[in-house]
Amino acid sequence: MKPYRLAVIPGDGIGQEVIPAGVEVLRAIAAKQGTFAFEIESFDWGSDHYRRHGVMMPADGLDQLRRFDAIYFGSVGDPEIPDHITLWGLRLAICQSFDQYANVRPARLLPGIEGPLRKGKLDCVIVRENSEGEYAGQGGRSHRGLPEEVATEVSIFTRRGVERIMRFAFDLAMTRRRHLTVVTKSNAQRHGMVLWDEIAREVATDFPDVEVRFELVDAMTTTFVLKPESIDVVVATNLHADILSDLASALSGSMGIGPTANLDPERRFPSMFEPIHGSAFDIMGKGIANPLGSFWTGALLLDHLGEAAAAKALMTAIEEVTASGGPRTPDLGGQAGTADVTEAVLSAIAAG
């Protein structure tokens, strides 16, 4: 039996509820398959750790994580701690240090779930450049507290960074419907985004079978709403894809459904997998957080580990529960709790 070392970081808010549920499901699918198992170690890093120690994770946190095959992450964010401290102190510290440059976010309507759109079928994958762009962390503040105080936030676009995310997106498009939308804002951002477009066109010559469309980010928001069926694979910068993927998740029926993979495609470091919904402190502790996003994220994790059959079996179990009108949490219009949905999916796995 093949062992996989899995680092589990529930983090903040409802991450502490849906990630344990996800661990149950991952253990169940491994037991059902019978060919692999998880060796799991949990880490209590996050905002509570910050309150105790003044940091979101220990100084040697990255060294502790290097020995794992994958990281299963919940969420980060706390209403009492500034967002830039929580995000840069944990999630971005892991993503950037482990060069998880490909953020992959599938979005589609699961069977039995109705989204807010009256027409059009959504089934796409958003590829987000995850290491530079608008979230590169470059810039600063000068003359603090004075009338002439100034703050700069510098977007970074490198040829290497843009080319590798474009190739990743084109490769992914080749496995789907062979259509790629390159999201841009080169009409207003005439340096970094023009480079983005130029490199996309260069890479496109190596993929003649992929139909490529360039679309401005503001126009892309309307395409998601009015023509979702026209979207297959989308590649966008760190900021643009962050916004578009939240929109796509909401159009899928709930933010609680969306999954995320933060990948180092070269597998030099462990990749990290997290549901899209964030810490959601408004519902923390009520037992009503939707765990489907953490389960779908688990399927992405399994697929990354090479366990394609297990990933498919997990998605089948999720879809059986949603298609049959199984328990639904309030975000999907139901009254079920996290435990109810988890038990339904565990039962579907056992029966599969």
C-alpha positions as a Python dict, from the first residue, in 0.01 Angstrom:
ca = {
    (1, 'M'): (0, 0, 0),
    (2, 'K'): (142, 334, -106),
    (3, 'P'): (170, 595, 171),
    (4, 'Y'): (122, 967, 107),
    (5, 'R'): (241, 1222, 359),
    (6, 'L'): (-24, 1492, 394),
    (7, 'A'): (23, 1816, 587),
    (8, 'V'): (-311, 1949, 712),
    (9, 'I'): (-345, 2319, 802),
    (10, 'P'): (-709, 2398, 890),
    (11, 'G'): (-617, 2763, 949),
    (12, 'D'): (-889, 3011, 1042),
    (13, 'G'): (-1267, 3031, 1060),
    (14, 'I'): (-1463, 2754, 891),
    (15, 'G'): (-1140, 2601, 769),
    (16, 'Q'): (-1133, 2436, 1112),
    (17, 'E'): (-1467, 2273, 1030),
    (18, 'V'): (-1452, 2176, 663),
    (19, 'I'): (-1092, 2052, 656),
    (20, 'P'): (-1147, 1787, 927),
    (21, 'A'): (-1454, 1680, 728),
    (22, 'G'): (-1236, 1663, 418),
    (23, 'V'): (-980, 1450, 601),
    (24, 'E'): (-1259, 1203, 688),
    (25, 'V'): (-1357, 1183, 324),
    (26, 'L'): (-998, 1142, 204),
    (27, 'R'): (-939, 861, 452),
    (28, 'A'): (-1261, 694, 341),
    (29, 'I'): (-1178, 707, -29),
    (30, 'A'): (-828, 573, 42),
    (31, 'A'): (-973, 283, 242),
    (32, 'K'): (-1224, 213, -36),
    (33, 'Q'): (-953, 205, -302),
    (34, 'G'): (-725, -6, -86),
    (35, 'T'): (-406, 78, -274),
    (36, 'F'): (-284, 383, -84),
    (37, 'A'): (-315, 549, 255),
    (38, 'F'): (-252, 889, 409),
    (39, 'E'): (0, 964, 681),
    (40, 'I'): (-147, 1287, 816),
    (41, 'E'): (10, 1550, 1037),
    (42, 'S'): (-189, 1856, 1145),
    (43, 'F'): (-49, 2203, 1209),
    (44, 'D'): (-229, 2462, 1424),
    (45, 'W'): (-96, 2759, 1231),
    (46, 'G'): (-308, 3064, 1165),
    (47, 'S'): (-453, 3359, 1351),
    (48, 'D'): (-472, 3185, 1689),
    (49, 'H'): (-105, 3094, 1649),
    (50, 'Y'): (-39, 3462, 1572),
    (51, 'R'): (-210, 3568, 1894),
    (52, 'R'): (8, 3332, 2093),
    (53, 'H'): (341, 3382, 1916),
    (54, 'G'): (322, 3697, 1703),
    (55, 'V'): (365, 3500, 1377),
    (56, 'M'): (124, 3302, 1163),
    (57, 'M'): (357, 3003, 1149),
    (58, 'P'): (694, 2913, 1305),
    (59, 'A'): (1019, 3037, 1152),
    (60, 'D'): (1096, 2682, 1037),
    (61, 'G'): (743, 2624, 907),
    (62, 'L'): (846, 2590, 544),
    (63, 'D'): (1117, 2341, 634),
    (64, 'Q'): (858, 2136, 821),
    (65, 'L'): (633, 2130, 513),
    (66, 'R'): (899, 2033, 259),
    (67, 'R'): (888, 1666, 353),
    (68, 'F'): (520, 1623, 265),
    (69, 'D'): (369, 1508, -63),
    (70, 'A'): (91, 1767, -46),
    (71, 'I'): (-63, 2032, 178),
    (72, 'Y'): (-436, 2041, 260),
    (73, 'F'): (-519, 2398, 363),
    (74, 'G'): (-837, 2549, 505),
    (75, 'S'): (-847, 2927, 507),
    (76, 'V'): (-679, 3234, 649),
    (77, 'G'): (-823, 3557, 781),
    (78, 'D'): (-946, 3700, 1109),
    (79, 'P'): (-1161, 4007, 1174),
    (80, 'E'): (-928, 4114, 1457),
    (81, 'I'): (-602, 4090, 1260),
    (82, 'P'): (-521, 4293, 944),
    (83, 'D'): (-566, 4086, 630),
    (84, 'H'): (-220, 4162, 495),
    (85, 'I'): (-68, 4008, 808),
    (86, 'T'): (-271, 3688, 794),
    (87, 'L'): (-242, 3638, 419),
    (88, 'W'): (127, 3719, 378),
    (89, 'G'): (215, 3541, 699),
    (90, 'L'): (77, 3203, 598),
    (91, 'R'): (-91, 3132, 266),
    (92, 'L'): (119, 3356, 42),
    (93, 'A'): (431, 3266, 238),
    (94, 'I'): (373, 2903, 139),
    (95, 'C'): (263, 2969, -220),
    (96, 'Q'): (553, 3196, -306),
    (97, 'S'): (825, 3009, -119),
    (98, 'F'): (724, 2680, -281),
    (99, 'D'): (680, 2847, -622),
    (100, 'Q'): (323, 2724, -656),
    (101, 'Y'): (282, 2938, -963),
    (102, 'A'): (-24, 2770, -1112),
    (103, 'N'): (-345, 2831, -923),
    (104, 'V'): (-616, 2611, -1076),
    (105, 'R'): (-984, 2667, -1002),
    (106, 'P'): (-1248, 2454, -1177),
    (107, 'A'): (-1604, 2588, -1181),
    (108, 'R'): (-1915, 2408, -1297),
    (109, 'L'): (-2268, 2337, -1191),
    (110, 'L'): (-2277, 2008, -1004),
    (111, 'P'): (-2577, 1782, -1084),
    (112, 'G'): (-2890, 1892, -905),
    (113, 'I'): (-2760, 2236, -811),
    (114, 'E'): (-2910, 2544, -971),
    (115, 'G'): (-2694, 2850, -1006),
    (116, 'P'): (-2817, 3209, -1024),
    (117, 'L'): (-2797, 3219, -1405),
    (118, 'R'): (-3120, 3171, -1593),
    (119, 'K'): (-2947, 3030, -1899),
    (120, 'G'): (-2612, 2897, -2012),
    (121, 'K'): (-2403, 2609, -1884),
    (122, 'L'): (-2090, 2684, -1685),
    (123, 'D'): (-1803, 2434, -1705),
    (124, 'C'): (-1461, 2596, -1704),
    (125, 'V'): (-1121, 2606, -1538),
    (126, 'I'): (-956, 2931, -1437),
    (127, 'V'): (-577, 2927, -1438),
    (128, 'R'): (-439, 3202, -1219),
    (129, 'E'): (-76, 3315, -1232),
    (130, 'N'): (4, 3268, -866),
    (131, 'S'): (355, 3399, -807),
    (132, 'E'): (388, 3754, -942),
    (133, 'G'): (162, 4008, -1116),
    (134, 'E'): (-33, 4234, -884),
    (135, 'Y'): (44, 4021, -577),
    (136, 'A'): (420, 4023, -612),
    (137, 'G'): (456, 4220, -290),
    (138, 'Q'): (669, 4493, -447),
    (139, 'G'): (626, 4856, -344),
    (140, 'G'): (624, 5055, -25),
    (141, 'R'): (504, 5356, 172),
    (142, 'S'): (684, 5680, 235),
    (143, 'H'): (618, 5986, 453),
    (144, 'R'): (380, 5791, 675),
    (145, 'G'): (127, 6003, 858),
    (146, 'L'): (209, 6319, 661),
    (147, 'P'): (-18, 6488, 406),
    (148, 'E'): (220, 6380, 129),
    (149, 'E'): (216, 6014, 232),
    (150, 'V'): (247, 5789, -71),
    (151, 'A'): (197, 5416, -124),
    (152, 'T'): (304, 5219, -430),
    (153, 'E'): (199, 4868, -532),
    (154, 'V'): (413, 4746, -821),
    (155, 'S'): (289, 4471, -1050),
    (156, 'I'): (565, 4239, -1168),
    (157, 'F'): (547, 4056, -1501),
    (158, 'T'): (850, 3854, -1604),
    (159, 'R'): (896, 3671, -1933),
    (160, 'R'): (966, 3348, -1746),
    (161, 'G'): (665, 3386, -1519),
    (162, 'V'): (421, 3469, -1798),
    (163, 'E'): (550, 3205, -2037),
    (164, 'R'): (528, 2919, -1789),
    (165, 'I'): (171, 2998, -1686),
    (166, 'M'): (70, 3032, -2051),
    (167, 'R'): (219, 2693, -2136),
    (168, 'F'): (43, 2540, -1837),
    (169, 'A'): (-289, 2686, -1952),
    (170, 'F'): (-243, 2576, -2313),
    (171, 'D'): (-153, 2223, -2200),
    (172, 'L'): (-467, 2214, -1988),
    (173, 'A'): (-679, 2340, -2277),
    (174, 'M'): (-550, 2051, -2488),
    (175, 'T'): (-706, 1808, -2237),
    (176, 'R'): (-1046, 1979, -2252),
    (177, 'R'): (-1236, 2153, -2533),
    (178, 'R'): (-922, 2315, -2680),
    (179, 'H'): (-1034, 2671, -2622),
    (180, 'L'): (-837, 2923, -2419),
    (181, 'T'): (-935, 3275, -2319),
    (182, 'V'): (-643, 3500, -2233),
    (183, 'V'): (-768, 3770, -1998),
    (184, 'T'): (-591, 4102, -2025),
    (185, 'K'): (-616, 4475, -1961),
    (186, 'S'): (-356, 4587, -2210),
    (187, 'N'): (-567, 4879, -2327),
    (188, 'A'): (-497, 5055, -1996),
    (189, 'Q'): (-193, 4873, -1855),
    (190, 'R'): (42, 4929, -2144),
    (191, 'H'): (359, 4764, -2015),
    (192, 'G'): (310, 4449, -1809),
    (193, 'M'): (-16, 4351, -1975),
    (194, 'V'): (116, 4416, -2324),
    (195, 'L'): (402, 4178, -2242),
    (196, 'W'): (138, 3932, -2116),
    (197, 'D'): (-44, 3948, -2449),
    (198, 'E'): (272, 3926, -2658),
    (199, 'I'): (397, 3615, -2478),
    (200, 'A'): (53, 3454, -2503),
    (201, 'R'): (64, 3496, -2880),
    (202, 'E'): (417, 3355, -2895),
    (203, 'V'): (321, 3047, -2696),
    (204, 'A'): (4, 3002, -2902),
    (205, 'T'): (215, 2919, -3208),
    (206, 'D'): (318, 2595, -3034),
    (207, 'F'): (-48, 2498, -2986),
    (208, 'P'): (-216, 2533, -3327),
    (209, 'D'): (-505, 2309, -3219),
    (210, 'V'): (-613, 2547, -2941),
    (211, 'E'): (-850, 2828, -3030),
    (212, 'V'): (-736, 3143, -2849),
    (213, 'R'): (-944, 3445, -2758),
    (214, 'F'): (-817, 3763, -2594),
    (215, 'E'): (-1065, 3942, -2371),
    (216, 'L'): (-1039, 4244, -2145),
    (217, 'V'): (-1105, 4159, -1782),
    (218, 'D'): (-1405, 4389, -1752),
    (219, 'A'): (-1565, 4236, -2062),
    (220, 'M'): (-1486, 3890, -1926),
    (221, 'T'): (-1711, 3947, -1626),
    (222, 'T'): (-2005, 3998, -1861),
    (223, 'T'): (-1911, 3687, -2060),
    (224, 'F'): (-1927, 3479, -1742),
    (225, 'V'): (-2279, 3604, -1678),
    (226, 'L'): (-2421, 3622, -2031),
    (227, 'K'): (-2233, 3348, -2221),
    (228, 'P'): (-2088, 3104, -1966),
    (229, 'E'): (-2111, 2816, -2213),
    (230, 'S'): (-1848, 2988, -2431),
    (231, 'I'): (-1581, 2959, -2160),
    (232, 'D'): (-1346, 2660, -2138),
    (233, 'V'): (-1001, 2741, -1995),
    (234, 'V'): (-921, 3094, -1877),
    (235, 'V'): (-572, 3223, -1797),
    (236, 'A'): (-538, 3549, -1609),
    (237, 'T'): (-309, 3742, -1380),
    (238, 'N'): (-303, 3702, -1004),
    (239, 'L'): (-555, 3977, -934),
    (240, 'H'): (-781, 3932, -1235),
    (241, 'A'): (-814, 3556, -1188),
    (242, 'D'): (-872, 3600, -815),
    (243, 'I'): (-1178, 3812, -890),
    (244, 'L'): (-1305, 3605, -1184),
    (245, 'S'): (-1277, 3277, -995),
    (246, 'D'): (-1488, 3411, -709),
    (247, 'L'): (-1747, 3516, -965),
    (248, 'A'): (-1735, 3173, -1129),
    (249, 'S'): (-1773, 3000, -794),
    (250, 'A'): (-2077, 3210, -709),
    (251, 'L'): (-2226, 3129, -1051),
    (252, 'S'): (-2178, 2761, -967),
    (253, 'G'): (-2432, 2797, -690),
    (254, 'S'): (-2223, 2889, -387),
    (255, 'M'): (-1880, 3004, -281),
    (256, 'G'): (-1882, 2697, -57),
    (257, 'I'): (-1845, 2464, -355),
    (258, 'G'): (-1533, 2598, -526),
    (259, 'P'): (-1201, 2409, -509),
    (260, 'T'): (-845, 2532, -557),
    (261, 'A'): (-509, 2375, -636),
    (262, 'N'): (-189, 2576, -587),
    (263, 'L'): (55, 2379, -798),
    (264, 'D'): (426, 2358, -847),
    (265, 'P'): (394, 2176, -1181),
    (266, 'E'): (763, 2081, -1173),
    (267, 'R'): (704, 1907, -836),
    (268, 'R'): (1011, 2053, -669),
    (269, 'F'): (799, 2141, -366),
    (270, 'P'): (470, 2015, -222),
    (271, 'S'): (161, 2165, -381),
    (272, 'M'): (-121, 2306, -169),
    (273, 'F'): (-495, 2245, -200),
    (274, 'E'): (-766, 2463, -48),
    (275, 'P'): (-1138, 2537, -86),
    (276, 'I'): (-1210, 2879, -230),
    (277, 'H'): (-1451, 3017, 30),
    (278, 'G'): (-1220, 3181, 285),
    (279, 'S'): (-1257, 3192, 663),
    (280, 'A'): (-1627, 3302, 670),
    (281, 'F'): (-1621, 3409, 1034),
    (282, 'D'): (-1989, 3503, 1016),
    (283, 'I'): (-2087, 3134, 1021),
    (284, 'M'): (-1792, 2993, 1214),
    (285, 'G'): (-1892, 2753, 1491),
    (286, 'K'): (-2252, 2714, 1371),
    (287, 'G'): (-2188, 2379, 1205),
    (288, 'I'): (-2342, 2491, 877),
    (289, 'A'): (-2036, 2549, 657),
    (290, 'N'): (-2059, 2376, 320),
    (291, 'P'): (-1787, 2107, 302),
    (292, 'L'): (-1832, 2030, -69),
    (293, 'G'): (-1556, 2273, -164),
    (294, 'S'): (-1313, 2091, 62),
    (295, 'F'): (-1422, 1754, -84),
    (296, 'W'): (-1380, 1873, -443),
    (297, 'T'): (-1043, 2016, -341),
    (298, 'G'): (-959, 1670, -208),
    (299, 'A'): (-1032, 1528, -552),
    (300, 'L'): (-784, 1774, -706),
    (301, 'L'): (-530, 1664, -445),
    (302, 'L'): (-582, 1298, -531),
    (303, 'D'): (-547, 1366, -901),
    (304, 'H'): (-220, 1553, -840),
    (305, 'L'): (-86, 1255, -646),
    (306, 'G'): (-157, 1031, -945),
    (307, 'E'): (-464, 866, -791),
    (308, 'A'): (-697, 940, -1083),
    (309, 'A'): (-937, 654, -1004),
    (310, 'A'): (-976, 774, -646),
    (311, 'A'): (-1030, 1133, -761),
    (312, 'K'): (-1301, 1019, -1001),
    (313, 'A'): (-1467, 805, -732),
    (314, 'L'): (-1474, 1100, -493),
    (315, 'M'): (-1629, 1331, -752),
    (316, 'T'): (-1884, 1062, -835),
    (317, 'A'): (-1980, 1040, -467),
    (318, 'I'): (-2015, 1419, -444),
    (319, 'E'): (-2229, 1431, -757),
    (320, 'E'): (-2450, 1145, -639),
    (321, 'V'): (-2530, 1339, -323),
    (322, 'T'): (-2606, 1664, -507),
    (323, 'A'): (-2801, 1496, -788),
    (324, 'S'): (-3020, 1296, -550),
    (325, 'G'): (-3130, 1604, -359),
    (326, 'G'): (-2923, 1503, -58),
    (327, 'P'): (-2861, 1728, 242),
    (328, 'R'): (-2779, 2088, 161),
    (329, 'T'): (-2632, 2358, 374),
    (330, 'P'): (-2798, 2703, 397),
    (331, 'D'): (-2579, 2853, 124),
    (332, 'L'): (-2753, 2613, -115),
    (333, 'G'): (-3099, 2684, 22),
    (334, 'G'): (-3112, 2392, 266),
    (335, 'Q'): (-3103, 2345, 641),
    (336, 'A'): (-2844, 2070, 674),
    (337, 'G'): (-2520, 2101, 863),
    (338, 'T'): (-2161, 2025, 774),
    (339, 'A'): (-2184, 1685, 943),
    (340, 'D'): (-2498, 1591, 748),
    (341, 'V'): (-2336, 1657, 410),
    (342, 'T'): (-2018, 1481, 518),
    (343, 'E'): (-2209, 1171, 626),
    (344, 'A'): (-2400, 1164, 296),
    (345, 'V'): (-2078, 1173, 94),
    (346, 'L'): (-1917, 909, 318),
    (347, 'S'): (-2219, 685, 260),
    (348, 'A'): (-2194, 738, -116),
    (349, 'I'): (-1823, 644, -105),
    (350, 'A'): (-1900, 328, 92),
    (351, 'A'): (-2172, 229, -154),
    (352, 'G'): (-1963, 307, -461),
}
